[in-house]
Amino acid sequence: MSTETIPIRNVGDLMHQGVYACSEHLRLPEAARLMTEHGVRALVVTDATCGLRGLVSQRDLVNAAVQHGMGEQWRALTVADVMTRAVITITPDAPISEAARLMIERHIHRLVVVEPDDPCKPIGVVSMGDLVRFLMQE
């Protein structure tokens, strides 16, 4: 058995395969439960048409709690009320340097990875943490 590691060359080599998705109609407590249950910091928001509607992160949930209070108002909010709608996407064949550039220029922590031939189909996520782990290996 070889101890050689396979070199990481592009976003597809680095990304988390698959996405944890939710509907924009999901209430915030349920979104928080899904994030905790799956050990993720964000959920991709999808629908039946294009598939990609937005992104909701732990930061969005906490920000909503600060703005609306941590009681009934927060529990009544839906993902659509707090999600980021302008999701930045990247394809798995893009260079890692492109992912890093996009995150830095756009001041974001993650990119949704989509099929090269279908920008509405999310297939993974690459995060700033993934880039830091990559840099540690270099």
C-alpha positions as CSV (number, residue, x, y, z in Angstrom):
1,M,0.0,0.0,0.0
2,S,1.4,3.3,-1.1
3,T,1.9,6.2,1.4
4,E,2.0,8.8,-1.3
5,T,-0.7,11.4,-1.2
6,I,-2.6,12.4,-4.3
7,P,-1.8,16.0,-5.2
8,I,-4.6,18.5,-4.9
9,R,-4.9,20.3,-8.2
10,N,-8.3,21.9,-8.4
11,V,-11.5,22.7,-6.5
12,G,-12.9,19.3,-7.1
13,D,-10.0,17.7,-5.3
14,L,-10.5,19.9,-2.2
15,M,-14.2,20.4,-1.9
16,H,-16.6,18.6,0.4
17,Q,-18.6,16.2,-1.9
18,G,-22.3,16.6,-1.8
19,V,-24.3,19.3,-0.1
20,Y,-26.6,19.5,2.9
21,A,-29.6,21.4,1.5
22,C,-32.8,22.9,2.8
23,S,-35.8,24.8,1.6
24,E,-36.1,28.5,2.0
25,H,-39.3,27.9,3.9
26,L,-37.6,26.0,6.7
27,R,-37.8,27.7,10.1
28,L,-34.4,28.8,11.7
29,P,-34.5,26.4,14.6
30,E,-34.8,23.5,12.2
31,A,-32.0,24.9,10.1
32,A,-29.8,25.1,13.2
33,R,-30.7,21.5,14.1
34,L,-29.7,20.3,10.6
35,M,-26.4,22.2,10.8
36,T,-25.6,20.7,14.2
37,E,-26.8,17.2,13.2
38,H,-24.6,17.1,10.1
39,G,-21.6,19.0,11.6
40,V,-21.7,21.8,8.9
41,R,-21.6,25.5,9.2
42,A,-23.9,26.3,6.3
43,L,-26.8,24.8,4.3
44,V,-27.3,25.3,0.5
45,V,-30.9,26.6,-0.1
46,T,-32.5,24.8,-3.0
47,D,-35.9,24.6,-4.7
48,A,-37.5,22.6,-7.5
49,T,-36.7,24.9,-10.4
50,C,-33.1,26.0,-10.7
51,G,-32.0,24.2,-7.5
52,L,-29.9,26.9,-6.1
53,R,-31.6,29.7,-4.2
54,G,-29.1,30.8,-1.6
55,L,-26.9,29.9,1.3
56,V,-27.6,30.1,5.0
57,S,-24.8,30.0,7.5
58,Q,-24.4,29.7,11.3
59,R,-23.4,33.4,11.2
60,D,-26.8,34.2,9.5
61,L,-28.7,32.4,12.3
62,V,-26.7,34.2,15.1
63,N,-27.1,37.6,13.4
64,A,-30.9,37.0,13.2
65,A,-30.9,36.2,16.9
66,V,-29.1,39.4,17.7
67,Q,-31.4,41.5,15.5
68,H,-34.7,39.9,16.4
69,G,-34.0,38.5,19.9
70,M,-33.6,34.9,20.8
71,G,-37.2,34.1,21.5
72,E,-40.4,33.6,19.5
73,Q,-39.5,36.2,16.8
74,W,-36.3,34.2,15.9
75,R,-38.1,30.9,16.0
76,A,-40.7,32.3,13.6
77,L,-38.2,33.4,11.0
78,T,-37.5,31.3,7.9
79,V,-34.3,30.6,6.0
80,A,-35.6,33.0,3.3
81,D,-35.6,35.8,5.9
82,V,-31.8,35.5,6.6
83,M,-30.1,33.7,3.8
84,T,-27.6,35.1,1.3
85,R,-29.2,35.1,-2.1
86,A,-26.2,36.1,-4.2
87,V,-24.4,32.8,-3.9
88,I,-21.0,32.7,-5.6
89,T,-20.4,29.4,-7.4
90,I,-17.4,27.7,-8.9
91,T,-16.9,24.5,-10.9
92,P,-14.9,21.5,-9.7
93,D,-12.3,22.0,-12.5
94,A,-11.4,25.5,-11.4
95,P,-8.0,26.1,-9.9
96,I,-7.7,26.4,-6.2
97,S,-6.2,29.9,-6.7
98,E,-9.4,31.0,-8.3
99,A,-11.5,29.8,-5.3
100,A,-9.1,31.7,-3.0
101,R,-9.3,34.9,-5.1
102,L,-13.1,34.8,-5.2
103,M,-13.4,34.3,-1.4
104,I,-10.9,37.2,-0.7
105,E,-12.4,39.6,-3.2
106,R,-16.0,38.9,-2.2
107,H,-15.3,38.7,1.5
108,I,-17.0,35.3,1.8
109,H,-16.1,32.1,3.6
110,R,-17.5,29.5,1.2
111,L,-18.3,28.8,-2.4
112,V,-20.9,26.4,-3.7
113,V,-19.4,24.0,-6.3
114,V,-21.7,23.4,-9.2
115,E,-21.7,21.0,-12.2
116,P,-19.7,22.6,-15.1
117,D,-22.6,22.0,-17.5
118,D,-25.4,22.8,-15.0
119,P,-24.8,25.9,-12.8
120,C,-28.1,25.2,-11.0
121,K,-26.9,21.8,-9.6
122,P,-24.8,22.1,-6.5
123,I,-22.5,19.2,-6.0
124,G,-20.3,20.4,-3.1
125,V,-18.9,23.2,-1.1
126,V,-15.4,24.6,-0.7
127,S,-14.6,26.7,2.4
128,M,-11.9,29.0,3.6
129,G,-11.1,26.3,6.2
130,D,-10.5,23.9,3.3
131,L,-8.1,26.4,1.7
132,V,-6.2,26.8,5.0
133,R,-5.9,22.9,5.4
134,F,-4.6,22.8,1.8
135,L,-2.0,25.5,2.5
136,M,-0.8,23.6,5.6
137,Q,-0.1,20.5,3.3
138,E,1.9,22.5,0.8
